[in-house]
């Protein structure tokens, strides 16, 4: 089965699930329902595309298929930001009540953290991507611990607001946030085109890429910036989804059976959309909102992660 046929199948499944999500049980109040569901679908597509796209690139840079960009600590930093705001200022502050202000603040702080991290780690000679990952794990653990400590001291009523931010949700995404995110995604996509042709060579490893004429440090730094921006936007838009990238990227590798990044990235985006739309349908129609989408994704992703580790250990 060729790549085009496989991509067509994935596209048809994604479109079918989107159609079911949009038009099932639409009833007479169709204008309001389509508007509400339309915002969810746009948020799902952007989030799924951002996570799948950034994870495939991140795994190519690190040459490791069990890593995701969340290892840098951005998810933990997002939860720390929300916890700190409520802990010191309260849940009635504009940074919590106003979704646009909270969104802008979260993105700014996450991107600023990543820029400072890259600046200091890549400033000296001999520093590599693995040192960055190690520092990211340390910071992520520190952010998680600090968030947990504050959550133990916080008012129980305000803790419920923090708890809502711990799980991804597509139910209350503001239209203004979607438009702003879409604009950034377009600019990031245009900027990425300058480096897209390096990905197939980068997958060979650092030494081979340098020998083949790739300006390795320059390209990797720019790709890391793209990854951070995409993950920051998707996390601030709907919340953290830890295992989604790991799940869809590895399924795309197994399904496409190719080293070329173009079909892998496209298929990963389609698989991500299928997983999110299908998961949201399950949350709304089967569990009637008694659980969250991120719980389902993380459960399936965690099971697949264990399976993948066991599979690799037998090779």
C-alpha positions in Angstrom: 0.0 0.0 0.0 1.5 3.3 -1.1 2.0 6.4 1.0 -0.7 8.3 -0.8 -3.3 5.6 -0.3 -2.5 5.4 3.4 -2.7 9.1 3.8 -6.0 9.1 1.9 -7.4 6.5 4.3 -6.4 8.5 7.4 -7.8 11.7 5.9 -11.2 9.9 5.2 -11.3 8.5 8.8 -10.5 12.0 10.2 -13.2 13.7 8.0 -15.8 11.0 8.9 -15.2 11.5 12.7 -15.3 15.2 12.3 -18.6 15.0 10.4 -20.0 12.6 13.1 -18.9 15.0 15.9 -20.4 18.0 14.1 -23.7 16.7 13.0 -24.7 13.9 15.4 -27.9 14.8 17.3 -27.8 18.3 16.0 -31.5 19.0 16.7 -33.4 22.2 15.9 -31.0 24.7 17.5 -28.4 23.9 14.8 -26.8 27.3 14.5 -25.7 27.4 18.2 -24.6 23.8 18.2 -22.6 24.0 15.0 -20.9 27.2 16.3 -20.0 25.6 19.6 -18.8 22.3 18.0 -17.0 24.2 15.3 -14.8 26.0 17.8 -14.0 22.6 19.4 -13.1 21.1 16.1 -10.8 24.0 15.2 -9.1 23.8 18.6 -8.8 20.0 18.2 -7.2 20.2 14.8 -4.7 22.9 15.8 -3.8 21.1 19.0 -3.5 17.8 17.3 -1.4 19.2 14.5 0.9 21.1 16.8 1.6 18.2 19.1 2.1 15.6 16.3 4.2 18.0 14.3 6.5 19.1 17.2 6.8 15.5 18.5 8.0 14.1 15.2 10.6 16.9 14.8 11.7 16.5 18.5 12.2 12.7 18.1 14.2 13.4 14.9 16.5 15.8 16.7 17.0 13.5 19.6 17.1 10.3 17.6 14.8 8.8 20.2 11.3 7.6 19.6 10.3 7.4 23.3 10.8 11.1 24.0 8.3 13.9 23.7 8.7 17.7 24.0 7.1 17.6 27.4 10.4 16.3 28.8 11.7 19.8 28.6 9.3 20.7 31.4 6.8 23.0 29.6 3.7 21.1 30.8 5.0 21.4 34.4 5.8 25.1 33.9 2.3 25.7 32.7 0.7 24.1 35.8 3.2 26.1 38.0 2.2 29.4 36.3 -1.5 28.7 37.0 -0.8 27.6 40.6 1.4 30.6 41.4 -1.2 33.0 40.0 -4.0 31.5 42.1 -1.8 31.0 45.2 -0.5 34.6 45.4 -3.2 36.6 43.7 -6.4 34.5 43.8 -8.8 33.1 41.3 -10.7 36.4 40.8 -7.7 38.1 39.3 -7.9 39.1 35.6 -5.1 36.7 34.7 -7.4 33.9 35.6 -10.8 35.3 34.8 -9.7 36.7 31.4 -8.8 33.8 29.1 -6.9 36.1 26.7 -4.7 37.5 29.4 -4.0 34.1 30.9 -3.2 32.7 27.4 -0.8 35.5 26.6 0.9 35.3 30.0 1.3 31.5 29.8 2.8 31.5 26.3 5.1 34.4 27.1 6.5 32.8 30.2 6.9 29.3 28.6 8.7 30.7 25.6 10.8 33.0 27.7 11.9 30.0 29.9 12.8 28.0 26.8 14.8 30.8 25.3 16.8 31.4 28.5 17.4 27.6 28.7 18.7 27.4 25.2 20.7 30.6 25.5 22.7 29.4 28.6 23.0 25.8 27.6 24.1 26.3 24.0 26.3 29.3 24.7 29.3 27.1 25.6 31.2 24.6 23.5 30.5 20.9 23.9 26.9 21.2 25.1 24.5 19.1 23.2 20.8 18.2 22.9 21.1 15.5 25.6 22.4 17.9 28.2 19.4 20.1 27.4 17.0 17.1 28.0 18.7 16.4 31.3 18.3 20.0 32.5 14.7 20.0 31.2 13.9 16.9 33.3 15.4 18.5 36.4 13.4 21.7 35.9 10.2 19.8 35.1 10.6 17.8 38.4 11.3 21.0 40.3 8.2 22.7 38.8 6.0 19.7 39.6 7.2 19.6 43.2 6.7 23.4 43.7 3.2 23.2 42.2 2.3 20.2 44.4 3.6 22.1 47.5 1.5 25.2 46.7 -1.6 23.1 45.9 -1.4 21.5 49.4 -1.5 25.0 50.9 -4.1 26.6 48.7 -7.7 27.2 49.5 -9.8 24.1 48.6 -12.2 26.1 46.5 -9.4 27.7 44.5 -7.7 24.3 44.2 -10.6 23.2 42.1 -9.7 25.9 39.5 -6.1 24.7 39.5 -7.3 21.1 39.1 -9.3 22.1 36.0 -6.1 23.4 34.4 -4.4 20.1 35.0 -6.4 18.3 32.3 -6.9 19.2 28.7 -10.3 20.5 27.8 -11.9 21.6 24.5 -15.2 22.7 26.0 -14.5 26.4 26.8 -12.0 27.5 24.2 -12.5 31.2 23.4 -12.8 32.2 19.8 -10.2 35.0 20.2 -7.7 32.4 21.4 -8.3 30.2 18.4 -7.8 33.1 16.0 -4.6 34.2 17.7 -3.3 30.6 17.8 -4.1 30.1 14.2 -2.1 33.2 13.2 0.9 32.0 15.1 0.6 28.5 13.6 0.7 30.0 10.1 3.8 32.1 10.8 5.5 29.1 12.4 4.7 26.9 9.4 6.1 29.5 7.0 9.3 29.7 9.1 9.6 25.9 9.3 9.8 25.6 5.5 13.3 26.9 5.6 14.4 23.9 7.6 12.1 21.1 6.4 14.6 19.7 3.9 17.1 19.0 6.7 14.9 16.6 8.7 15.6 13.4 6.6 19.3 14.0 7.0 19.1 14.9 10.8 17.4 11.5 11.3 20.8 9.9 10.4 22.4 11.4 13.5 24.5 14.4 14.4 27.8 13.1 13.0 26.3 12.0 9.6 24.3 15.3 9.3 27.4 17.4 9.9 29.4 15.3 7.4 26.7 15.8 4.8 26.9 19.6 5.2 24.0 20.4 7.6 24.7 23.4 9.8 23.7 21.2 12.8 23.7 23.6 15.7 22.0 26.4 13.8 19.2 24.1 12.5 18.6 22.3 15.8 18.3 25.6 17.7 15.7 26.9 15.2 13.8 23.7 15.2 13.7 23.7 19.0 12.3 27.2 19.0 9.5 26.0 16.6 8.8 23.1 18.9 8.6 25.2 22.0 6.3 27.8 20.4 3.9 25.0 19.2 3.8 23.2 22.5 3.4 26.4 24.4 0.4 27.4 22.3 -1.3 24.0 22.4 -0.8 23.7 26.2 -2.0 27.2 26.9 -4.9 26.7 24.6 -6.4 23.5 26.0 -4.1 22.2 28.7 -1.4 19.5 28.8 -1.8 16.2 27.0 1.4 14.2 28.0 1.2 11.0 25.9 -0.5 12.2 22.8 2.6 13.0 20.9 4.3 9.8 21.8 1.3 7.8 20.7 0.6 9.4 17.4 4.2 9.8 16.3 5.0 6.1 16.9 1.8 4.9 15.3 2.6 7.1 12.2 6.1 5.5 12.0 4.7 2.0 12.2 1.9 2.8 9.7 3.9 4.6 7.1 7.0 2.4 7.2 9.2 5.1 5.7 12.1 7.4 6.8 10.8 10.4 4.8 9.4 13.0 7.1 6.8 14.5 4.9 4.4 11.5 4.9 5.2 10.8 8.6 4.4 14.3 9.7 1.1 14.4 7.7 0.0 11.0 8.9 0.9 11.9 12.5 -1.3 15.0 12.2 -4.2 12.9 10.8 -3.8 10.2 13.5 -3.7 12.9 16.2 -6.9 14.5 14.9 -8.5 11.0 14.8 -7.4 10.3 18.4 -8.6 13.7 19.7 -12.0 13.7 17.9 -12.6 10.1 18.7 -11.6 10.6 22.3 -13.9 13.7 22.6 -16.8 11.7 21.2 -16.2 9.0 23.8 -16.0 11.6 26.6 -19.3 13.3 25.5 -21.3 10.3 24.2 -20.1 7.4 26.3 -18.9 8.9 29.6 -21.2 11.9 29.4 -18.4 14.3 30.6 -17.7 12.2 33.7 -14.0 12.1 32.7 -11.7 14.2 30.6 -10.1 13.6 27.2 -6.6 13.8 28.6 -7.3 11.0 31.0 -8.3 8.7 28.1 -5.3 9.8 25.9 -2.8 9.4 28.7 -4.2 6.0 29.6 -4.0 4.7 26.0 -0.6 6.5 25.5 0.8 5.0 28.8 -0.3 1.5 27.8 1.3 2.0 24.3 4.5 3.4 26.0 4.9 0.2 28.1 4.2 -2.0 25.0 6.8 0.0 23.0 9.4 -0.4 25.7 8.8 -4.1 26.0 8.9 -4.5 22.2 12.2 -2.6 21.9 13.8 -4.7 24.7 13.1 -7.9 22.7 14.9 -6.5 19.6 
